[in-house]
Amino acid sequence: MTPYIFTETLLPLIYFMSLLSFIIWAYDKHRAVYHKWRIPEFLLAIVTVLGGAFGSLCGMVIFNHKCRKPLFYIGVPAILFIQI
């Protein structure tokens, strides 16, 4: 019964959170380029911890966003490793 819980509940949740995380990182980068109000780093970290680490890492690499902050360039790969 355990494999069904993973494939039917947990896996779709991880997919959704990764997609949501990627979209949030893209939106934050867009706002940063135009010098507008930004998404708080706390929210980026929370979405990463709640299952969106893969989307966060993709957002970091593709958009070259938050790559200088140790919280993110060390934390996001570490959280992804833990989630895998």
N, C-alpha and C positions, 0 to 999 in steps of 0.2 A: 504493500500500500504506500510506502514511503516514496518510491520513484514517481508515482502519479501526482503526489503533492508537489514534488519539485517541478515536474513538467507542466502541470496544469495551473499552478498558482505562482510559484516562485520565479520561474523562468520568464513568463510574460511580465511580471512586475519588474524584473531586472531590465528587460528590453525597454519597457516604458520609461523607467527612470534614467536609463542611459540616453534615450532619445530626448527626454526632457532636459537633462543636464547639458547635452550638446547644444540644444536650442538656447538655453539660458546663457551659456558661455559665448555663443555667437552674438546674441543680443547685447551682452555686456561689452563685447569688443566693438560692436557697431556704435554703441553709446560713447565709448571711450574715444573713438576716432573723431566724433563730432563734438567732443567736450560737453556732453550733457550729463544728466543725473545717471549715476551708475548703480548697478546691483551690488548690494553689500557682500563683502568677502565671506561673511558668516553664512549667507544663503548659499553661495557657491560651495562652501565646505559641507554644509548640511546635505545638499543634494548629492554630493559626491559620496558621503558616508551612507546615505540611505539607498545605495544600490546603483548610483550613476557614475561610478568611477571610470568605466570604459568611455562613456560619453564625455566626461571631463577631460580625460587624457587626450582623446581625439580633438576636443575643442582647444586644448592647450597647444597641441602640435600644429593643427591646421591653421588656426588663427594667430599663432605666436602670441598667446595671451597669458599673462601671469607667469611667465617663464623665469622671471628673475626673483620671485618670492619663494624663499625656502619652504614655507608652509605648503605651497602648491607643487614645486618641482621635486620635492622629496615626498610630501604627503600623498599626493594623488597616485603615483605608482605604488607606494606602500599599501594604500587602501585597496587598490586594484588587486595586488598580490594576495591580500587577505581575503578579498571577495572571491577570487578564483579558488 
